[in-house]
Each structure stands twice: as structure tokens, then as C-alpha cells.
Amino acid sequence: MLDDAPALLEEAMARFDALWKEARACAPWEPDAMSLATADAEGRPGLRTVLLKEANARGFVFYTNYESRKGRELAANPHAALCFFWRSLRRQVVVEGTVERLAEARSDAYFATRARPAQLGAWASEQSRPLVDRAALQARVEKLDRTYAGRDIPRPPHWGGFLLVPDLIEFWTPHEGRLNQRERYTRDAAGNWSVGLINP
Ligand SMILES: Cc1cc2nc3c(=O)[nH]c(=O)nc-3n(C[C@H](O)[C@H](O)[C@H](O)COP(=O)(O)O)c2cc1C
């Protein structure tokens, strides 16, 4: 095991970036998609796909409805995990860590770049709540469209970004005989990063 805090995190993020870039160049379908695992206050898990919008020196950014199931679970329990599986690259990356909400100004800035239908959808959809029928949702969208006709649509207060700050990043690479390679970067409680191999 090697011990070296920021340099190892930088190394792991650079490796992640290179793979993500490769996936964007050659993965045919949703190269930004990742599974996001959350758990409620009792530890009961929830899992769904979201899109990675940014990976930077601090961590992994995605956007969602803060009042959705995942949003409520993350408010009660900030521990979360991500799993990327790029089938065409035959590669997997697993990330674990703790989430924090992005600053409101950053969520505003990203929301402003979204297409208008997606902006209307963020207002109209009570994500994860029961929906009586699709006509009710469509009617909400149309009403909002009229309300905001000819104007910019502001970000709904219940919608925005999360940053997942990693404490584990694991790269999985296939090898013959299922002796796959698992390289795991972890941060300990004191904040020091180390890297080592894990049995496949
Ligand atoms: C390819 C793909 C990308 C998605 N991206 C997002 C996303 O970035 N944000 C989001 O809130 N939901 C996204 N969804 C929808 C979620 O999977 C999920 O249905 C929704 O967020 C509600 O999840 P929850 O009820 O567990 O909170 C995506 C679904 C797919 C299949």
C-alpha cells in the first residue's frame, strides 16, 4: 500500500477521466449513466440510474429533485455509492463516499443550460410521488409553459445538484480466467489516501 493523500486522489480522478472520455468516444448508449445507490436512515437501500455531469478534483456531480426518494434518503443519510459499467469498454468503476448539496449558484447556472422542456419537467414532476395519470402531468407542463411564456424559467428550489465526495474509487479491469484486476483507492479517517489491489 502506498500512502500519499492528494496525489493519489488526483491519480484516481485522472484515470477516471481518461476512461470516461473513452466511453464518451465509443460507448453507444448513455456513457454518462451511473447507478446511484442510497440508503434510508434504517439502512434500507435504493438504486437508480442518474447522469454524471461533472467529475472534478472534489468529486462527482449529478442533478436531481431534492424531494425525490433519493433526495430524501440523501438528506437523512449522506452516504452513497456509484457504479459505472461501460459494456463496450468492459470496464467498471465503483465509487463510495458522502454527498453534499451543490451551492445554489452552481445549480442555478447548470439549470439555465438545460433545454426548456427539461426545465418545465423539473417544475412539473413531483419525482417519486404517485401520479394519477399522464394527462395530469402534461396539463401541469402546459400550464407552466404559459406561466413562463417569453421569460426565462428559474430553477425550482426543490431541484439541484449533489457532489459525491469520494472515500473509495475502485477500477475493475477484466483478466483471463476471471482473475480480474481490482485496484482500489481509499481514504482513511485521517484523510490519507492509499491504493492497493483487491482479490477478484
Ligand atoms: C439513462 C438514465 C439517466 C437518468 N438520469 C437522471 C438524472 O440525471 N437525474 C435524475 O433525477 N433522474 C435520472 N434518471 C431517472 C432515475 O433513474 C429515476 O427514475 C428518478 O431519478 C427517480 O428516482 P428515485 O425515485 O429513486 O429518487 C435517469 C434514468 C436513466 C435510465
The ligand as a Gaussian input file, in Angstrom:
#p B3LYP/6-31G(d) Opt

LIG

0 1
 C      -30.073000       6.765000     -18.557000
 C      -30.834000       7.425000     -17.423000
 C      -30.412000       8.650000     -16.924000
 C      -31.108000       9.260000     -15.885000
 N      -30.620000      10.429000     -15.370000
 C      -31.227000      11.000000     -14.290000
 C      -30.659000      12.159000     -13.675000
 O      -29.571000      12.660000     -14.053000
 N      -31.321000      12.690000     -12.599000
 C      -32.489000      12.152000     -12.120000
 O      -33.033000      12.681000     -11.151000
 N      -33.028000      11.037000     -12.673000
 C      -32.428000      10.453000     -13.748000
 N      -32.953000       9.304000     -14.312000
 C      -34.206000       8.747000     -13.719000
 C      -33.854000       7.936000     -12.454000
 O      -33.306000       6.691000     -12.813000
 C      -35.053000       7.734000     -11.513000
 O      -36.130000       7.114000     -12.192000
 C      -35.561000       9.038000     -10.894000
 O      -34.498000       9.932000     -10.596000
 C      -36.334000       8.778000      -9.600000
 O      -35.503000       8.070000      -8.691000
 P      -35.881000       7.907000      -7.130000
 O      -37.381000       7.714000      -7.047000
 O      -35.116000       6.701000      -6.677000
 O      -35.441000       9.160000      -6.423000
 C      -32.273000       8.659000     -15.342000
 C      -32.694000       7.417000     -15.846000
 C      -31.986000       6.811000     -16.863000
 C      -32.439000       5.445000     -17.364000

